[in-house]
Amino acid sequence: MRPDRNTSDGAGVAKVAAMTGLSEEDAGKVIERFFERANVLKAWLDVIRHDAVQNRMSRSPRGRIRWYDVPLRNDPNYKKILAQIKRYAGNAPIQSGCVDLLKPALAKFYLSLRNDIWSGDKLYPSSDIILAVHDELVGEADEEYTGHTCNCKEVAAGEYKENGGVCVRSCLGPVPLLLKKAMEDSYNEMNTWVRGPDGEPKQIWINELPNVVDVVVNDYWSKD
């Protein structure tokens, strides 16, 4: 289990306990400790859940909507249903936001393999899109188009690493670079609504958000 993913996606005490084998008391402490570190994420989830109850809906960055049937306060199951709605509301913008990113990226990657012509011939004959799996795109191509190991003087995208004292770089080939650009372009086109300092909603681009929340508590989920 990844508490950072499951807790941010709406898992409560019972769910975390069932997935980890912890008691509900200890699971509650894990969640509490998690949100102490991920306090920006907690603040965002609180706003998203409050707005979902008030507006009876959640909205993704590109406008996908999930509606909620909020019960009347005299409903005997009011608290239980409301808690469920809040869990759904914390999850919906994350999952649908992923779709907002991946679907345009899928089209962009498809076109980039064909020189931006829908019916065009592929630039790299062996390259293909295989799957769109939840939060990733999977493609394939011959090894000559996917990448190689090069020295640090070569100009190519990739990550540096130490290898026996020699600086080595894993260089991306043309097909992964096209996929990387498709994802980046899709991300940069996304916008969302946030509350400004005055409390009023305003539209911003996703890439203008000040930071990506680090939600890792090492001694707990480094066991993965």
C-alpha positions in Angstrom: 0.0 0.0 0.0 1.1 3.6 -0.6 -0.5 5.7 2.2 0.5 8.9 0.3 -1.6 7.8 -2.7 -4.5 6.1 -0.9 -4.9 8.7 1.8 -4.9 11.6 -0.6 -7.3 9.7 -2.8 -9.9 9.5 0.1 -9.0 6.4 2.1 -10.2 6.7 5.6 -9.2 5.0 8.9 -10.9 1.6 8.2 -9.5 1.4 4.6 -5.9 2.2 5.7 -6.2 -0.3 8.6 -7.5 -3.0 6.2 -4.7 -2.4 3.7 -1.8 -2.2 6.1 -2.9 -4.7 8.9 -2.7 -1.9 11.5 -5.3 -1.3 14.1 -7.7 1.5 13.4 -6.1 3.5 16.1 -2.7 3.2 14.6 -4.1 3.8 11.1 -5.6 7.0 12.4 -2.2 8.1 13.6 -0.6 7.3 10.2 -3.2 9.5 8.5 -2.7 12.3 11.0 1.1 12.1 10.6 0.7 12.0 6.9 -1.3 15.2 6.8 1.0 17.0 9.2 3.7 16.6 6.5 1.3 17.1 3.6 -0.4 20.2 5.0 -0.8 22.0 1.7 -2.5 18.9 0.3 -4.7 18.8 3.4 -5.7 22.4 2.9 -6.5 21.8 -0.8 -8.6 18.7 0.1 -10.5 20.7 2.7 -11.5 23.3 0.2 -12.4 20.8 -2.5 -14.6 18.8 -0.1 -16.3 21.9 1.3 -17.1 23.2 -2.2 -18.3 19.8 -3.3 -20.9 19.7 -0.6 -21.9 23.4 -1.2 -22.1 23.1 -4.9 -23.1 19.4 -5.1 -20.4 18.8 -7.6 -16.6 18.5 -8.2 -14.9 19.8 -11.3 -11.6 18.8 -12.9 -9.1 21.3 -14.4 -10.6 20.8 -17.8 -14.2 20.9 -16.6 -15.2 17.2 -16.1 -18.0 17.2 -13.5 -19.1 14.7 -10.9 -22.4 15.4 -9.3 -23.4 14.5 -5.7 -26.8 13.8 -4.2 -26.3 15.7 -0.9 -28.9 14.4 1.7 -31.1 16.6 3.9 -29.8 17.2 7.4 -32.7 15.2 8.9 -31.7 12.1 6.9 -30.8 9.3 9.4 -27.7 8.6 7.3 -26.7 12.2 6.8 -23.3 12.0 8.4 -22.4 8.7 6.8 -23.4 9.9 3.3 -21.7 13.2 3.7 -18.5 11.6 4.8 -18.7 9.4 1.7 -19.3 12.4 -0.6 -16.2 14.1 0.9 -14.1 11.1 0.2 -15.4 11.0 -3.4 -14.8 14.7 -3.8 -11.2 14.4 -2.7 -10.6 11.6 -5.2 -12.6 12.9 -8.2 -10.5 16.0 -9.2 -7.3 13.9 -8.9 -8.5 11.0 -11.1 -10.3 13.2 -13.6 -7.4 15.6 -13.7 -5.2 12.7 -14.7 -7.6 12.0 -17.6 -7.5 15.7 -18.5 -3.8 15.4 -18.9 -3.5 12.0 -20.6 -6.2 12.2 -23.3 -4.8 15.3 -25.0 -1.3 13.9 -24.5 -2.3 10.7 -26.2 -3.5 12.6 -29.3 -0.4 14.8 -29.3 1.9 11.7 -29.1 0.0 10.0 -31.9 0.3 13.0 -34.1 4.0 13.6 -33.3 4.8 10.1 -34.5 3.2 11.0 -37.8 4.7 14.5 -38.3 1.4 16.1 -37.2 -0.7 14.5 -39.9 -3.5 12.2 -38.7 -3.2 9.8 -41.6 0.5 10.3 -42.2 3.2 7.7 -42.2 5.1 7.1 -39.0 8.5 8.8 -38.6 9.8 5.7 -36.9 8.2 2.6 -38.5 8.4 0.4 -35.4 6.9 2.9 -33.1 3.4 2.4 -31.7 1.1 3.4 -28.8 0.3 0.3 -26.9 -1.8 1.3 -23.9 -3.1 4.2 -21.8 -3.0 2.7 -18.3 -4.6 4.8 -15.5 -1.9 7.4 -15.2 0.6 6.6 -17.9 1.0 6.1 -21.6 2.8 3.0 -22.9 4.5 2.9 -26.3 7.0 0.7 -28.0 9.7 1.2 -30.6 12.9 -0.5 -31.8 15.8 0.0 -29.4 17.6 2.4 -31.9 14.7 4.8 -31.4 14.3 4.5 -27.6 17.7 5.6 -26.2 21.2 4.6 -25.2 23.9 5.3 -22.7 26.3 8.1 -23.6 28.9 10.3 -21.9 28.2 13.6 -20.2 29.5 15.6 -23.1 26.7 14.5 -25.4 23.8 16.8 -25.6 20.6 14.7 -25.0 17.8 14.6 -22.5 18.3 12.2 -19.6 19.5 11.7 -16.0 23.0 11.8 -14.7 24.3 9.1 -12.5 27.7 8.1 -11.0 29.1 4.8 -12.5 32.4 3.9 -11.0 33.5 7.5 -10.8 32.6 8.1 -14.4 29.7 10.4 -15.2 27.3 8.5 -17.4 24.0 9.7 -18.9 21.0 7.7 -19.9 19.9 9.5 -23.1 16.3 9.4 -24.4 15.9 8.5 -28.0 13.5 10.3 -30.4 10.4 8.3 -29.5 10.5 8.9 -25.7 11.4 12.5 -26.3 8.2 12.9 -28.4 6.2 11.3 -25.6 7.8 13.5 -23.0 7.0 16.6 -25.1 3.4 15.5 -25.6 2.9 15.1 -21.8 4.6 18.5 -21.1 2.5 20.3 -23.7 -0.7 18.8 -22.4 0.3 19.7 -18.8 1.1 23.3 -19.8 -2.3 23.7 -21.5 -4.3 22.8 -18.4 -5.9 25.4 -16.2 -7.9 25.3 -13.0 -9.8 27.5 -10.6 -8.3 28.4 -7.3 -9.3 30.8 -4.5 -7.2 34.0 -4.5 -6.0 35.8 -1.3 -9.3 37.7 -1.3 -11.3 34.4 -1.3 -12.6 34.9 -4.8 -12.1 32.2 -7.4 -9.7 32.9 -10.2 -8.5 30.8 -13.2 -4.8 29.9 -13.4 -2.6 27.6 -15.4 -1.6 24.4 -13.7 2.1 25.1 -14.3 1.7 28.4 -12.4 0.9 26.6 -9.2 3.7 27.5 -6.7 4.8 24.0 -5.8 4.2 20.2 -6.0 3.4 18.9 -2.6 5.9 16.4 -1.2 3.9 13.8 0.6 6.5 11.3 1.6 7.1 10.3 5.2 10.2 8.1 4.7 10.2 5.8 7.6 6.6 4.6 6.9 6.4 4.1 3.2 10.0 3.5 2.2 9.0 -0.1 2.9 7.2 -0.3 -0.5 
